[in-house]
């Protein structure tokens, strides 16, 4: 078992406990550490060992914080491997990474897991209307109405904070 991947995930999570605001020097330093973790995870995966579902999930989370479509797709593939091994949390991550991959290409997302902000308001990235809540449920993604409500709740909290 490669505890290195699990340690990388723990470091990734710690970065986000009190995540610095977008655009600050602290934010860009965090993003550089994200990149370093992706490089290290790729090296570990290239070693060709048999990884547990939790390790594939850890690697998927690390790649999910990438900047490029191919990194999002790698996160999707790794999460699928974890899900196929029976690791239930990987189901949602596989859907979210797929959505991010589509979003990075400027396409509507399938499941409705990705949000964007214009600096004032958050919104759900455009969603393919052909995807059903039943399909979302198969990947442990909440119904679309709930996803839309989450964005509105964030916006309401932000407005209360300004008042």
C-alpha positions as CSV (number, residue, x, y, z in Angstrom):
1,X,0.0,0.0,0.0
2,X,1.4,3.4,-1.0
3,X,0.8,5.5,2.0
4,X,2.5,8.2,-0.1
5,X,-0.7,8.8,-2.1
6,X,-2.7,9.0,1.1
7,X,-0.2,11.4,2.6
8,X,-0.4,13.6,-0.6
9,X,-4.2,13.6,-0.2
10,X,-4.0,14.6,3.4
11,X,-1.7,17.5,2.5
12,X,-4.1,18.5,-0.3
13,X,-7.0,18.5,2.2
14,X,-5.0,20.6,4.8
15,X,-4.4,23.2,2.1
16,X,-8.1,23.7,1.8
17,X,-9.1,23.9,5.5
18,X,-8.5,27.7,5.4
19,X,-8.0,28.2,1.7
20,X,-6.5,31.5,0.7
21,X,-8.7,33.9,-1.5
22,X,-8.3,33.5,-5.2
23,X,-5.7,35.7,-6.8
24,X,-3.6,36.3,-3.6
25,X,0.1,35.3,-3.5
26,X,-0.9,32.7,-0.9
27,X,-3.5,31.2,-3.3
28,X,-0.9,31.0,-6.1
29,X,1.6,29.3,-3.7
30,X,-1.1,26.7,-2.9
31,X,-1.7,26.1,-6.6
32,X,2.0,25.5,-7.1
33,X,2.0,23.0,-4.2
34,X,-1.0,21.4,-5.9
35,X,1.1,21.0,-9.1
36,X,3.9,19.5,-7.1
37,X,1.5,16.9,-5.6
38,X,0.2,16.0,-9.1
39,X,3.8,15.5,-10.3
40,X,4.6,13.3,-7.3
41,X,1.3,11.3,-7.6
42,X,2.0,10.7,-11.3
43,X,5.5,9.4,-10.4
44,X,4.0,7.0,-7.9
45,X,1.3,5.8,-10.3
46,X,4.0,5.3,-13.0
47,X,5.7,2.8,-10.6
48,X,3.1,0.3,-11.7
49,X,2.2,-1.1,-8.3
50,X,-1.2,-2.5,-7.5
51,X,-3.1,0.2,-5.7
52,X,-6.0,0.0,-3.4
53,X,-9.3,1.7,-4.1
54,X,-8.5,4.3,-1.5
55,X,-5.2,5.0,-3.2
56,X,-6.8,5.5,-6.6
57,X,-9.3,7.8,-4.9
58,X,-6.5,9.8,-3.3
59,X,-4.7,10.2,-6.6
60,X,-8.0,11.2,-8.2
61,X,-8.6,13.9,-5.6
62,X,-5.1,15.3,-6.3
63,X,-5.6,15.4,-10.0
64,X,-9.1,16.9,-9.6
65,X,-7.3,20.1,-8.4
66,X,-5.5,20.4,-11.7
67,X,-5.7,23.2,-14.2
68,X,-5.9,21.3,-17.5
69,X,-8.6,19.2,-19.2
70,X,-6.3,16.2,-19.2
71,X,-5.7,16.4,-15.5
72,X,-9.5,16.5,-14.9
73,X,-9.8,13.4,-17.2
74,X,-7.1,11.6,-15.3
75,X,-9.0,12.3,-12.1
76,X,-12.1,10.9,-13.7
77,X,-10.2,7.7,-14.8
78,X,-8.6,7.2,-11.4
79,X,-11.9,7.7,-9.6
80,X,-13.6,5.2,-11.9
81,X,-10.9,2.7,-10.9
82,X,-11.6,3.3,-7.3
83,X,-15.3,3.0,-7.8
84,X,-14.9,-0.3,-9.8
85,X,-13.0,-1.6,-6.8
86,X,-16.1,-0.8,-4.6
87,X,-15.0,2.4,-3.0
88,X,-18.3,4.3,-2.8
89,X,-17.0,7.9,-2.3
90,X,-15.3,7.6,-5.7
91,X,-18.6,7.5,-7.5
92,X,-19.3,11.1,-6.9
93,X,-15.7,12.1,-7.6
94,X,-15.8,10.2,-11.0
95,X,-18.9,12.3,-11.9
96,X,-17.4,15.6,-10.6
97,X,-14.1,15.0,-12.5
98,X,-16.0,14.2,-15.7
99,X,-18.0,17.4,-15.3
100,X,-14.8,19.4,-14.7
101,X,-13.2,17.9,-17.8
102,X,-16.3,19.0,-19.8
103,X,-16.3,22.5,-18.2
104,X,-12.5,23.0,-18.9
105,X,-13.4,22.4,-22.6
106,X,-16.2,25.0,-22.4
107,X,-18.9,22.3,-22.7
108,X,-22.0,21.9,-20.5
109,X,-21.4,19.5,-17.7
110,X,-23.3,16.2,-17.5
111,X,-24.1,15.8,-13.8
112,X,-24.1,19.3,-12.4
113,X,-21.3,19.2,-9.8
114,X,-19.2,22.2,-10.9
115,X,-19.8,25.8,-9.8
116,X,-18.3,29.0,-11.0
117,X,-18.1,32.5,-9.6
118,X,-18.1,35.9,-11.3
119,X,-16.7,37.4,-8.1
120,X,-20.2,38.4,-6.9
121,X,-22.3,35.4,-7.3
122,X,-21.8,31.6,-7.7
123,X,-23.7,29.6,-10.2
124,X,-23.8,26.1,-11.4
125,X,-21.9,25.7,-14.7
126,X,-24.2,25.0,-17.6
127,X,-25.7,21.5,-17.4
128,X,-26.7,19.1,-20.2
129,X,-30.5,19.1,-20.0
130,X,-30.6,15.5,-21.3
131,X,-29.0,14.1,-18.0
132,X,-31.7,12.9,-15.6
133,X,-31.7,12.9,-11.8
134,X,-31.8,9.1,-12.1
135,X,-28.4,9.2,-13.8
136,X,-27.1,11.6,-11.2
137,X,-28.3,9.3,-8.5
138,X,-26.4,6.4,-10.0
139,X,-23.2,8.4,-9.3
140,X,-24.3,9.7,-5.9
141,X,-24.9,13.2,-7.2
142,X,-27.8,15.0,-5.7
143,X,-30.8,16.1,-8.0
144,X,-30.3,19.1,-10.1
145,X,-32.7,21.2,-8.1
146,X,-30.6,20.6,-5.0
147,X,-27.4,21.5,-6.8
148,X,-29.0,24.8,-7.9
149,X,-30.2,25.5,-4.4
150,X,-26.6,25.1,-3.1
151,X,-25.4,27.9,-5.3
152,X,-28.2,30.2,-4.1
153,X,-27.5,29.4,-0.5
154,X,-23.8,30.4,-1.0
155,X,-25.0,33.6,-2.6
156,X,-27.4,34.4,0.2
157,X,-24.7,33.8,2.9
158,X,-22.3,36.1,0.9
159,X,-25.0,38.8,0.8
160,X,-25.7,38.6,4.5
161,X,-21.9,38.9,5.1
162,X,-21.8,42.2,3.2
163,X,-24.7,43.7,5.1
